[in-house]
Amino acid sequence: MYAENNIVKVAKRDNNPKRKYLVLNTLQGKHMSAEPKEALKMYKALAEKVKEGYGGDSVLFVGFAETATAIGTAVAAEFDAFYMQTTREIIPGEEYLYFSEEHSHATEQKLVRGYLEKNKNQIKHIIFVEDELTTGKTILNIVNILKKEFPDIKSYSVASLLNGMDESAILKYQEMNIDLLYLIKTNHADYDEIVESYKGDGICHELCTDKPDESIEVTELNYGDYINPRCGVNSVDYVKHVDNLCSKILKKIDIIGMEKILVMGTEELMYPAIYMGSMIDSAKVYTHSTTRSPISPGTENDYPIRERYELRSLYDSDRRTFIYDIGEYDCVIVITDASDNEKMGMFSLINALGNKNKKIYIVRWC
């Protein structure tokens, strides 16, 4: 159903000597715009792979921030299972298990410890959910920590949309009895050579934190009833909260007569935007999200990223983030769990979107 040659694109990482390329999935809805229903369809296909070998009892699904949080949510919900995600954010009052993602531009990852402590007697198996695996080192880093801290958790697996591990990396997993479940096997052997041929000469829009022009119509909506998957949730309960949120938003925003809509997530919060996009049948809907990943845009015909907009993060104005290839829409709906403290981040996002769009809704769920 899914194949590497029609799903996978390779892009050039910007100034990352640890790994020159970034693997992009055209249906995932993160760096590239995608149709929400197609994204959820792919996530469900991964869940079906997992169902071939596992039930939901005593299983904790862990989605990896930032790119696999929506995938993890959707897969866990198919099992009515415990779910949590890794994070790079600071959560007041929480303690963490720290581990590294060595190839990344932002290497520090963490899991909230409290949820694991509270449920350690119920969790017997952990399934990590990723968008793609290349070496698998990040998973091994956290597995080794968890084995020491929570010895009653007996087994581990990894479910990913893409798997590009070589034979030696797969052998390490086999030796540790960690199952690998995936939709597409990819071959990364030529990826470095491929990205070396790209010039990285696409359009880079400079950061703009000025107060947005008044011609951009910005409406802000605020909702409570927020639950944080970083701290651990029942997946079905979380999806119900998301469904309730999206229903409220759609009652508030008049989309009648609109033909093309973007529903956008921010960094680690992707699932609500994808879910809401899937609820809209009256217009053509796309989704993608802001990201920490710095990608060089290019002009080659086969290159996946054309334009890059630099932003300040909605979560931390000292953090540089990005959004790619913004299209023209009848309206853009941004769903975020960031507070309204970072004005520079919000101004930079509105200015980026406002280059081509004049009707923007900012939905805060926090």
N, C-alpha and C positions, 0 to 999 in steps of 0.2 A: 504493500500500500504506500509506504514512504521509502524513498530512495535518496542516497547521498547526492546524486547528480541533479535532482530537482528541488532539493530542500536546503542544501548546505552552500553557503558562500563564505569565502575567506577574505578577511580585511586586514589592513596593516595597523598594528598597534602603534601608537604615537610614543616614541622615546621609552620603550620598554625592552631593555637588553635581555631580560630573562626569557621572554618569548616574543617573537617578532609578529606573530599573527594572532588574530582573534577569529574564532569560528562563529559564524552567524547562522541562525536558523530562520528561514524566511516566514515560517508559520508561527513562531513562538510569541511574537508581539512584544519584544523588548527593545532592541536597538533599531529594528526596521518595522515599519508599519505593517500590520497584518489584520485580517478579518477575525474578530473575536471568536466567532463560532468555529472557525477553522483551528484556532489556537486550542480551544477547549476540546475539540474533537481529537486533536493530537494527544493532549494530556490524558484523555480517557483511553486512548489506545495504549498508552504506557501502563495505565492502571490495569488494563486487561492482561498485559504481560505479567504483571505482578500477581494477579489473581490465579494464574496458572500454578503458582507454587505456594501461595500464602493466604491464610485467612486474616481476619482483622483482630482476633482476640490477642490481647497482650502485646500488640505491635505499636510502636511509636514511629511515625513518619517524621523525618527531619528534612525540610527544604532549605537549600543553600542560598544565602543572600549573596548578591542581590538578584541574580538572574533567574534563579529557580524557585523563588518563593510562591509564585502563582502555580507552577507545576506541582509543587509539593502539596499545596492546599487542595488542588483538584484531585490528585491521586489519593490523598488521605481520605477525602470525603466519600470516595467510592467504597471505602471500607468502614465508614463510621468510626474512625480510629482516632487515637491521640495524635495531635499534630503540634509541632513547633518549628520555628525557623532559626537558623543562625542569624547573627546580626553584627553590624559594626557600630551600631548606635549605643548611646549611653541611656540606660533605663534606671531612673532613680530608685534606690533602695534594693537593687538586685546585685547578687554576686554571680560570677561567671566562671566557666571553664574556657580558657584561652587556647587557641591553636592557630597555626599559620597556614596561609594559602600562598605558597612560596612564589608562584609565577605571576601573581596578581600585582596590579598597580597599588592596591590597598591590601597589605598582607595579613593584617590582624583580623581574625574571626573569633567569635565567641558564642557560647551557648549559655542561656540562663540556667544557673545551677538549681535554683529553688524548685522548679517544676520537676526536674529529674529526682531530686531528693524526696519530694512529696509522693511521687508515683513509682519509686524504684522497686517496690514489691509487686507492682502490677505489670511493669514493662519487662518482657522477656526477650524481645527481639526489636532491633532498630533497623529501619529501612531508610537510608539516606536517598534523597531525591535531587538529581542534578539535571541541568540542561545538557551538559556534555562533560565527558571525562577524557583527559588527554594522557596524564601519567597516573592519576589516581592517588598521588602523594597526599593531597589535602585530606581525603577520607581516611587514609591510614594514620595520619597525624591525630585526628580526633578519636579514631577507634582505639588507638593505643592509650590515650588519656582516659577514655571511658572505661576501658578494661581495668585500669588501676583504681579509678574512683568508684565504679559501680560494678563490682564483680558478679553480681546476681543477674546482670543482663548477659544472656548466654550467647547470643548470635547476632550477626550483622549482615545486611545486604545493601546493594546499591542499585537504584533504578534511575536510568538516564535516557533522555531522548536520543542522544548520540553517544557513541563510545569509540574513541580513537586510540585506545591503549594498544601498545605493542605486546608481543608475546612475553617479554620479560616482566612487564607490569602485570599482565594477566596472571602469570605464574605466581607472583607474590600474593595475589588475592586468593588463588587456589590453595596455597600453602597455609593461609590464615582462615580458610573455610568461609570466605566472604563471597556470596553469590553476586554475579553481575547480570542485571536484567536491562535490556535496552531495545529501542526500536530500530536504530540504524547503526551499523558498524561502519566507521569512517577510517580512511587511511590518511594519516598526517605526514607521510613520508616526504611529499613534495610541497608541503604548505610553506615552508621557509623560502624555498626557491620561487614559489608563486608570488609571494608578497614582495620579494626583492625586485620583481619586475614592475611593480606598481610605483608610480612617481609620487603619489601623495599630493597631487596638485589640484585638489578640489577646493571648494569655497569654504573658508573658515571665517565665520562671523565673530567679530570681537565682542567681548563681554560688555554689556550695557546695563548699568544699575541706576540710570537716571529714572526719574518719575515718568511712568508711561504717558504717552500722548493722550489727550482727552478724546481723540477720535476712536480709541479702542474702548469698546463697551465691556467693562468688567463687572460681573455680578458675583458676590461672595455669599456662599451658603454654608451654614455651620450645623453640624449634627453631633449628638452624643451617642449613647448606646454602643460605645466603642469597646471592643475587646482586642487585646494585643497578642497576635500569634507568636511573637518573640518570647512571650512568657508561658506559652503552652496553652492549648485549647482543645476542646472536643471539635473535631473538624466539621461535623454536621452542624453543630451549634454555631460555629463561626460562619459557615455559609448562610445559615438562616439570618444572622445579623447583617451580612453583606446584602442578602436579598431584600431585607427590610430597608436598609439604607438606600439601595438603588431604586426601590419602589417610591420612596419619598422624593428622591431627586427627580424622577421622571414625572411625578405629579406637579413639581414646582417649575420645571423647565418646559416651555412650550416648543416642541420639536415638530409640530404639524407644518407640513409644507417644506421641511428641510430635506435636501437630497443627499447631503454628504456631511458626516459628523465624525469628529475625532474624540475618543474618550481616552484620556491619558493618565497614566500612573506616575508616581514619583519614587525613584530609587527602589527601596525594598518593598514598597506598597504597589503591587501590580495587580493582584487578583481582583479587587473590587472594580477597577476600570475595565478589565477584560470581561468580567461577569456582567456588568451593566451594559457594555457594548453588545453582548449577546442577547440582551433583552429587547433591543430595538430592531423592529422589523420594517419600519416605515421608511428607512433611509439606508444608504450605503454607509456602513460604519467601519472605522479602522481604529486600531489601538497600538500604542507603543508607550515608552516611558522614558523619563530622565534617567541618566546612568552616570556612574563614576568612570566608566570605561572610556579612556581617550583613544579615539580612532581617527586615523588620517583619512580625510575624504579624498576621492580621486575622480578622474575624468574618463578612465578607460571604459569601453562599452560593457565589459563584464564585471566592473567593479560595483559593489553593493551600496556604497555610501557616497553621496555627492556633496552634501552640505553639512557643516558642523556649526552648531551654535554653542558658545561657551556660556555657562551659567554659574551663579553662586547657588549653593545648595539651600533648599528650603529648611533644612535641618541644622545647618552650620554654615554661616556666611564665609567662613575661612576655607571651606571645601569647594574645590572646582568640580563641577559636573557638566553634563552635556545633553543635548537633544539633537537628533539627526533627521535631515530630510523632512522638514515640516512642509506639509501640503496646504492647499487652500480648502477651507471647509465652511459650511454654513454656520457652524459653531464648534468651539472646542470646549470640552468639559474635562477639567483636571480634578482628579480625586487624590487627596493627600491626607496623611495622618500627621503632618507637620503642624506645629503651632504657628501662630501669626507673629512670632518674635523676629523672624529673619526677613526684614523688609527688602534688603538688597537682593536676597534670593528670589523673592516674589517679583520684584521689579524686573530682574534679569529674565525671568521666565516669561512674563507678560510681554516684554519688549521683543523677545525672540519669536513668540507666537504671533505677536502683532505685526510682524513684517508682512504676513500674508493673511492674517485673520483679524477681524474687527469685533467679533462677538465671543467673549471668553467667560466661562463660568469656573470659579474656583470653589471646590467643595472640600471643606475641612471636616474630617471624621476623626475626632480625637477627644 
